[in-house]
Amino acid sequence: MAVRAGSIDQNLIPANAQNKYGVRPKDLPLSCPMPGMYLWNSHPKVYIPVEETGEAKCPYCGAQYLMTAADE
């Protein structure tokens, strides 16, 4: 049986549950909701241009994304 994104046996985080998210260069290109989030109760996927200024806001849910230190 194929694994589906968002199935109950996966360790995912709730979408749109926080107001601020720290992201790293390895997370680019950034989309909201991010990979690893449940999708069943979220808004449509939108790409967030956080690399331009180091911070950006999702137009759907208002989540703020801030670039953190570079990948190690």
C-alpha positions as CSV (number, residue, x, y, z in Angstrom):
1,M,0.0,0.0,0.0
2,A,1.4,3.4,-0.9
3,V,2.0,6.0,1.8
4,R,-0.2,9.0,1.4
5,A,0.7,12.5,2.7
6,G,-1.2,13.3,5.8
7,S,-2.2,9.7,6.8
8,I,-2.7,9.1,10.5
9,D,0.4,6.9,10.7
10,Q,2.8,9.7,9.7
11,N,4.4,12.1,12.2
12,L,3.2,15.4,10.7
13,I,2.6,18.8,12.3
14,P,-0.7,20.7,12.1
15,A,-0.8,23.2,9.2
16,N,-1.2,26.8,10.1
17,A,-0.8,26.1,13.8
18,Q,1.9,28.7,14.5
19,N,2.2,32.4,13.6
20,K,6.0,32.3,13.0
21,Y,8.2,29.7,11.4
22,G,11.9,29.7,11.1
23,V,13.2,28.4,7.7
24,R,16.6,27.5,6.4
25,P,18.1,27.6,2.9
26,K,17.5,23.9,2.5
27,D,13.7,24.6,2.9
28,L,13.7,26.6,-0.3
29,P,11.7,27.0,-2.4
30,L,9.3,27.7,0.5
31,S,5.6,26.9,0.3
32,C,2.8,27.3,2.7
33,P,1.7,24.8,4.0
34,M,5.2,23.4,4.3
35,P,6.1,19.8,3.5
36,G,5.6,17.7,6.7
37,M,2.3,19.4,7.6
38,Y,-1.2,17.9,7.4
39,L,-2.9,19.1,4.3
40,W,-6.5,18.1,4.9
41,N,-7.4,21.2,6.9
42,S,-5.2,23.8,5.2
43,H,-5.4,26.4,2.4
44,P,-4.2,25.9,-1.1
45,K,-0.4,25.7,-1.5
46,V,1.2,29.0,-2.2
47,Y,5.0,29.7,-2.7
48,I,6.4,32.3,-0.3
49,P,9.3,34.5,-1.6
50,V,11.2,34.6,1.8
51,E,14.7,34.6,0.1
52,E,14.2,38.1,-1.2
53,T,14.2,39.9,2.1
54,G,14.7,37.2,4.7
55,E,11.1,37.3,5.8
56,A,7.6,37.0,4.2
57,K,4.0,36.4,5.1
58,C,1.5,33.9,3.8
59,P,-1.3,35.7,2.0
60,Y,-3.8,33.0,3.1
61,C,-3.1,32.3,6.8
62,G,-0.9,35.1,7.7
63,A,2.0,32.9,8.9
64,Q,5.3,34.7,9.1
65,Y,8.4,33.0,7.7
66,L,11.8,34.1,8.8
67,M,15.1,32.9,7.4
68,T,17.4,31.6,10.1
69,A,21.1,30.7,10.0
70,A,22.5,28.9,7.0
71,D,22.4,25.1,6.8
72,E,25.2,23.3,8.7
